[in-house]
Amino acid sequence: MIALRLADEHPKAGPDYGVGLYRDITEWAAGTPGWMRELGELFTEGGILLFAALLLLGYRRARRRDDRSMALALLAPVAVAVVYALSEIIKVWLQEERPCRDIPRVTSIAPCPEPGDWSFPSNHSVIAAASAATLLVTWRLIGLLVLPVAVLAALSRVYVGVHYLHDVAAGFLLGLLLAPLVLLALMVPGTRAVASLRRRRTLPLILGSPS
């Protein structure tokens, strides 16, 4: 069973516009069945691994496809990483404290991250949304199927008590909007590079060849 953890009591109480909703969600989460809390804690981390696996499958799929498909498959993780780096810069700049540490007398299902691991925006939400968005560009059917999974992965961060709702909303929008832009901005030079390397039969094990 997952033990519910009580946040430290001190005077701070986070941003006023997020506290009430955060309390409502975490109080509801604390009353959900044990199996649901366990599943939520597993899914909040495992969802990121799922998206990593799908990006890898997208790359394997592109090995027998045209140069553009291979370029997009290779650039998709790059786009996710770029947006993740941007979210980290924003977090360090704003330094919003985690609600599980900042709000007195609340419970969280997951352990509260260490001090200095800031809250806004949610990196998990950024990665989930950016991955789903790049999959929409590179593998549309799978992208459409996993977009709801990305939403759930983002919301799970509030459910387990480590983020405000506005943290995950901002992170999700950041990933959803910026990752495809980064991917498409790099598409033309990436496609040219893949085409050139394939003609030279360079890195055949990595780039594959069209069927």
C-alpha positions in Angstrom: 0.0 0.0 0.0 1.1 3.5 -0.7 1.3 5.7 2.5 -0.2 9.1 2.2 2.4 11.7 3.0 1.6 14.9 5.0 3.1 18.1 3.7 5.2 20.1 6.2 3.3 22.9 7.9 4.6 26.4 7.5 3.2 29.8 6.7 3.4 29.7 2.9 0.4 28.6 1.0 1.3 28.8 -2.7 -0.4 30.9 -5.4 -3.9 31.8 -4.2 -5.5 30.9 -7.6 -4.3 27.3 -7.4 -4.6 26.3 -3.7 -8.3 25.6 -3.4 -8.4 23.4 -6.5 -5.3 21.6 -5.5 -6.8 20.9 -2.1 -10.0 19.6 -3.6 -8.1 17.2 -6.0 -5.7 15.9 -3.4 -8.5 15.3 -0.8 -10.5 13.4 -3.4 -7.3 11.5 -4.4 -6.6 10.5 -0.8 -10.1 8.9 -0.6 -9.7 6.8 -3.8 -9.1 3.1 -3.5 -5.6 1.9 -2.7 -5.2 0.2 -6.1 -6.1 3.4 -7.8 -3.5 5.4 -5.8 -0.9 2.7 -6.6 -1.8 2.8 -10.3 -1.7 6.6 -10.3 1.8 6.7 -8.8 3.0 4.0 -11.3 1.4 5.7 -14.3 2.7 9.2 -13.5 6.3 7.9 -14.1 5.6 5.0 -16.4 3.7 7.2 -18.9 6.9 8.9 -19.8 8.5 5.5 -20.5 5.5 4.6 -22.8 6.1 7.7 -24.9 9.9 7.0 -25.1 9.0 3.5 -26.4 6.6 4.8 -29.0 9.2 7.3 -30.3 11.6 4.3 -30.6 8.9 2.3 -32.5 8.4 5.3 -34.7 12.1 5.3 -35.6 12.0 1.6 -36.3 9.0 2.1 -38.6 10.8 4.9 -40.5 13.8 2.7 -41.3 12.0 1.3 -44.4 10.3 4.6 -45.3 11.3 7.7 -47.2 14.0 10.2 -46.2 11.5 12.6 -44.8 9.9 10.0 -42.5 13.3 9.0 -41.2 14.3 12.6 -40.6 11.1 13.3 -38.7 11.5 10.1 -36.6 15.1 11.0 -35.7 14.2 14.6 -35.0 11.1 13.9 -32.8 13.1 13.1 -29.6 15.3 16.2 -30.4 12.1 18.4 -30.5 11.0 16.9 -27.2 14.4 17.5 -25.6 14.4 21.2 -26.8 11.0 21.9 -25.3 12.0 20.1 -22.1 15.1 22.2 -21.8 13.0 25.4 -22.3 10.7 24.2 -19.5 13.6 23.7 -17.2 14.8 27.3 -17.9 11.4 28.6 -17.1 11.2 26.6 -13.9 14.6 27.9 -12.6 13.6 31.4 -13.6 10.2 31.4 -11.8 11.1 29.1 -8.9 7.5 28.2 -7.9 7.5 26.0 -4.9 5.8 22.6 -5.0 2.3 22.6 -3.6 3.0 19.5 -1.5 5.7 21.5 0.3 4.2 24.9 0.2 0.6 24.3 1.4 0.0 23.3 5.0 -2.0 20.2 5.9 -2.3 18.5 2.6 -1.6 14.9 1.6 0.2 13.6 -1.5 0.3 10.1 -2.9 3.8 10.5 -4.3 6.8 11.7 -2.4 7.2 15.5 -2.6 10.3 16.3 -4.8 13.4 17.6 -3.1 13.7 21.4 -2.4 14.9 23.2 -5.5 12.9 20.9 -7.8 10.5 23.7 -8.8 6.9 23.3 -9.8 6.0 25.5 -12.8 5.7 24.2 -15.5 5.4 20.5 -15.1 8.2 18.7 -17.0 6.2 15.5 -17.1 3.4 17.3 -18.8 5.8 18.9 -21.2 7.3 15.6 -22.2 4.0 13.8 -22.5 2.4 16.5 -24.6 5.6 17.1 -26.8 5.9 13.3 -27.4 2.2 13.0 -28.4 2.5 16.1 -30.6 5.5 14.9 -32.5 3.8 11.5 -32.9 0.9 13.3 -34.5 3.3 14.6 -37.1 5.4 11.5 -37.6 2.8 8.7 -37.0 -0.7 10.3 -37.0 -2.8 7.3 -36.0 -0.7 6.5 -33.0 -0.5 10.2 -32.2 -4.3 10.5 -32.1 -4.5 7.4 -30.0 -2.0 8.5 -27.4 -3.1 12.1 -27.1 -5.7 11.2 -24.4 -2.9 9.2 -22.6 -0.8 12.4 -22.6 -3.6 14.3 -21.0 -4.0 11.6 -18.3 -0.3 11.6 -17.7 -0.3 15.3 -17.2 -3.4 15.2 -14.9 -1.8 12.4 -12.9 0.8 14.8 -11.6 -2.0 16.7 -9.8 -3.6 13.5 -8.6 -0.5 12.3 -6.9 0.0 15.7 -5.3 3.2 17.0 -6.8 1.8 19.8 -9.0 -0.9 22.5 -9.2 -3.3 22.2 -12.1 -1.9 25.3 -13.7 1.5 23.7 -13.7 0.4 20.8 -15.8 -1.9 22.9 -18.0 1.0 25.3 -18.9 3.4 22.4 -19.4 1.0 20.6 -21.6 0.4 23.6 -23.8 4.1 24.3 -24.0 4.8 20.8 -25.3 1.8 20.5 -27.5 2.5 23.8 -29.3 6.2 24.1 -29.5 7.4 20.6 -30.1 5.8 20.3 -33.6 7.1 23.8 -34.5 10.7 22.7 -33.6 10.2 19.4 -35.5 8.9 21.1 -38.7 11.6 23.8 -38.5 14.3 21.1 -38.6 12.5 18.9 -41.2 14.0 20.3 -44.4 17.6 20.3 -43.4 17.1 16.9 -41.6 15.6 15.4 -44.7 18.4 16.6 -46.8 21.0 15.2 -44.4 19.3 11.8 -44.3 19.0 11.7 -48.1 22.7 12.5 -48.5 23.8 10.0 -45.9 21.6 7.3 -47.4 23.1 7.9 -50.9 26.6 7.5 -49.5 25.5 4.4 -47.7 26.6 6.0 -44.4 25.3 4.7 -41.1 23.1 2.0 -42.8 22.3 0.3 -39.5 20.9 3.6 -38.1 19.3 5.2 -41.2 17.9 2.0 -42.9 16.8 2.3 -46.5 13.4 2.7 -48.2 11.7 -0.5 -49.3 
